[in-house]
Amino acid sequence: MTERTFRVTVRGSFDALSTEQRAELAAQADQHSMLFATFTTEGNLSYELAPRDVFSFRYLETGEADEDILPAGARAEAAAATWLTERGYGYKNLRSQAEDMSKAALSKRQRKAQAQG
């Protein structure tokens, strides 16, 4: 079997942040802009504190079969929860969405390159 890459996005909301936590997150906001979010194996956090306290983590996971996508989503959710808990950030409504990149539609440029090579 070949290894597949899964892109997993874990979304949620911060909950009951203290004034200090909110200030800490605001000070680091430029490093966690949603405009620069990428998928990484260790997870990439992005958030917006205004108008809502929402965040997302983007993870790259791997598997070998279709049924590996659900455990990949569960691992990503657990990793996000651990990261938030270790830093004392409250959160709610944690949910994930995973995409198998081997099944993703190719762009026009990718189809053209595939046809040429």
C-alpha positions, 0 to 999 in steps of 0.5 A: 500500500502507498502512504496517503497524506491527510490534511486535517483542520481542527476548529474551535473557540477559545472559552473563558480566556483571562485578561492575561491570556487574551493579551498574550494571544493578542501580542502573538496574533501576527504570528498566527494570522489565518492568512498565513496558515499552513498544514504541518505535522506538528500543527499550525495554529491560527486565530482571530480574537475579534469579533469571535474567539475562534481558532483553527489548527492545521495538521498533516497526517498520514495513513494507508487506507480510506479508514485511516482518515477517521483516526487521523482526525481524532489524533489531530483533535487530541493534539489540539486539545493537548496544546490548548490544555498545556497552555491553560487556554479554555476551549469549546466546540472542538471539531475536525475535518479531514481531506485525503489528498490522494482524492483531491481534485487536480487544478488545471495546472496540475492536470496539464503537468501530469499530461506532459510528464 
